Amino acid sequence: MYETDGYAIFRNVIDSELIKEVNDHVEWLQGRHPDVRPEQLGHIYLRDDPFWLRLVSDDRLLDIAEQFVGPDIALFASHYISKPPFSGQPVLWHQDAAFWPLDPMEVVTLWLAVDHSTPENGCVRVVPGSHRSGVAATRENTTLENVLGSEIAVEVDESAAVDMVLAPGDVEVHHPNIVHGSNANTSTQRRCGLTIRYIPASTRITDPETPYPSAFHLRGARGVNEYQPLPRYDTDRHFPFAGSIEWT
C-alpha cells in the first residue's frame, strides 16, 4: 500500500499508559510556552526534552520506521500539531519534501495519534498515489490562519482525498512527496498528533545549522550527520515520566 498509495496505517502501536504520558507532556509544554500556538510545538523545543526523545526512540516506532528507511536510523524532526476545539488551524495542501533540507530525500513520517482523529476534528487527509508525481512548487497563503502559511501551487483534486481516521496509539506513515493536509477543527474535541520524521543515517541534513536542533542518532550506524547529545534528565527542568531517572 505504501508503494502504490504513499501511506500506510499501523493500529494499536503505542499503549494507553504511554499515550496518557504524551497527553500530559503536551499540556506541560503548553504551560511552559503559553504564547505558542498548540499547533506549533515543534522541534526547537526538542533538544532539551528527555521525554520527547524517549518517545521518538521507542522501539515500537523505530521498528516501523526501519521497514521504510532501513536499520540505521536518525531523527530529522518532530512536531506536535495539537488543534484545540473550535479554533484549531488547518494545514493546507502540501508536500513535505518541498520544505526539507535533506539530501537525498529519503525520509519517512510517522504520525502518532494522541487523540481520536476524525473528519470532524480535522484529521489528516492524503491524496493516494500523489507521491508518484514529483514535487510541485509552493506559494504563500495568508488569506486565512493556517499552520504552515503556505500551500502547494497546483490544483488538488480534493474528491480523491482519504481521511486518516485514527485512535490514540495508532500510527499513520506517509511518503515525503504525498499531497496531504487537514481541515480546521471546529468540533468540541481536541485533535492532537505527533509527527516524527525519521531518516536513514545515510541521508544528509543540509541545513547550515550543525548539528541540526532535532538531529539525534537513534539506532544502528551513525552515518553522515552530526547529532545532538541526548539530554540528561533534570527534575527541576524537565517533564517527569516513567523511567525518567534512569533515562541517561
N, C-alpha and C positions, 0 to 999 in steps of 0.2 A: 504493500500500500504506500509506503514512504517513497519508493522509487517512482511509482506511477502517479500518485496524487500529491506528494510533497509533505505529507503529515502522517502521524500515527498516534494512537491513544493507548495508554497503559493504565489499567484500572487498579485501584487499591494498592498503590505503591508505598505510600507513607502512612504509618499507623496513626490512630486518633490521638494518642498521647503526645506524639511529636507535633502534630498539627495544632494541638492546644498550645504548645510552647511557641509555635510560629505565630499564632494569633496574639499571644502575649507580647512577643517580640515586636510585632507591628505596632501595637499600642504603645509600647515602651519607646520605640523610635519616634512616633508621632508626638509623644510627650517631650522628648528631647529636642525635637525640631518643629515647634508649633507653627513656624512661619512657612514651612514647606508643604506644598500640596501633597496629599497622601498618594497621588499617582506618581510622584516624583522621588520616592525614597530609593535612590539609585546607588551606583557603585562608589560614589565619592565617600559614602559612609562605611564602606565595606572593609577597608584595610585595617581598621582597628576595632573589629567586631567579632570576637571569638564564636558567638553563637551562629552568626551568618556563615562563617567558614565551616563550622561543624555541620551545618545543614547542607551546604552545597557539596561537601565531601562525603556525604552519606553513601555507603556502598550500594544501596538500592538505586540511587540516582546515577552513580558512576557506572554501574553495571548496564543501565540503559544507554548512557552516553557511549560506552565502549562499543556497542553494536553499530554505532554510526561514525565514530571518529577513531576507533582502534584503542589499544591498551595504554598508550602514552597520553595522558590527559592533563590539560591545564584549564584553568578558569580564565575566560576573557572578561566577562562582565556578568552582573546580576542586578536585578531591579525589582522591587515590589511595585506593582501597579494596583493600588487599593482605591477603588471607586466608591466614594461614600454614597449613601442613599440620597436620592432626589437630585444630586448635583455632580455625580461622577462624570468626568470629562470623557468624550470619545477619543479613540485612536483612529485617525483617518487612514484610508487605504495606503499601504506602503510595502516595500520590500526591505528587510533588514540589511541586506548586502549593499544597498545604496549608501549606507551611512558608516560602515565599519572599517577601521584601518587594519585589515588583515590581508596577508599575502602568503599562500593562496587563500581564497575564500572557502576554506574547509572549516566548518563550524556547524554546530547543531544547537538549537534552542530547546530546552526542556521548560515547559510552562506548568508549574506545580500549583494546583488549585488549593487555595487556603479556605475559600468559601465555596458553596454551591455556585456554579457559574451557569447562567441560563440566558436565553434571549431577553428576558425581562430586565435583568440587571446588567446587561452589557457584556455578554460573553465574547470571547474571541471568535471571529469569523474568518474562514480561509476560502480561497478560490482554488479548488483542486486542480492540479496539473499546471498551474500558472508558473511553477518554478522552472518549467522547461522552456520558457520563452525569453530568457535573458533578463538583464536588469535594466529597467527603464529610468529615465530622468525623474527628478523630484522638483516640486515647486513649493514655495511658501504658501501657507494658508492660515491667515489670522482673522478670517471673517467670523470665526466662532472659536471659543476657547476649546483647545484640544491639547492632548498630551505632547505631541511631537512638534506642533507648529508648522507642519509641512505634510505633503501628501504626494503620492505617485502622480506623475504628469501625463498620464494616459487615461482613457476611459476604462472603467472597471465594470464588467457585467455582474452586477450585484445579484442577479437572479441565479447565478451559478454558485454563489457562496454557500458554505456549510457552517452551521453553528456548532461550536465545540462545547457541548453540554457536559459538564464535569461535576463530580462530587469532591468534597475535601479529601485530599490524598491522591487523587488521580493526576496523571501527568500526560500532557499533550506535547508531542515532539514535532517540530517543523523545520523545513529547509530554509536557508537564508534567502533564497530567491522567491519564495512563495508570496503571493499577494495576500495580505491579511490586514485586519483592523478590528475595531469593535465600536459598538454604538454607545451613546451616553447611558448612564444609569439613572433612570428616572423612577425606579422602583423604591420600595421601602427597605430593601435588603442590600447590604454592602456586597461588593464583588471584589475580592482580593485574590491576586495570584502572584507568584514569584517567578520571574523569568530568569533562567540560568543559561548562559552561553558557554558551552564547552568547546574547546579546540583541541586537535591533536597537537602534541608538543612540537611537531614539525612546521606548524603554521606560525608565521612571524607576526607579531603585533607591531605595526609600523608607525604608531603614534610617537611623536618626538619625546613625550614624557616617558622616561625609562627609570625604573620599571613602571609599567602602567599601573594606575591605582588599584585595579582589581585583578591583576595578573598573579595567580597563585598556582604553583605546581601541586597536583592532586594525586596522580597515580602514574607509575611506570617511569620511563626515561624523562629527563628534564628538557631535552630538546634545545631549541634555538633562542628562547627568550630569557630575559632576567625576570625574577619573580619577587614579589613582596614576601617578607618573612611572616610566618604565622604569628598572629598577636597572642601574647600571653594574657591569660585571664586575670583581671584585677577586680576584686569585689567592690571597690569604690567607684569604678568607672563603667563596668560592663553589665549587660543583661544577665541575670542569674539563670542557669539552666542545668538540667540533669547532667552530671559528669563534668561540670564546669571547672572544678578544682583540679581535676586530672587532665584537663584539655591539652596543655602543653607542658 
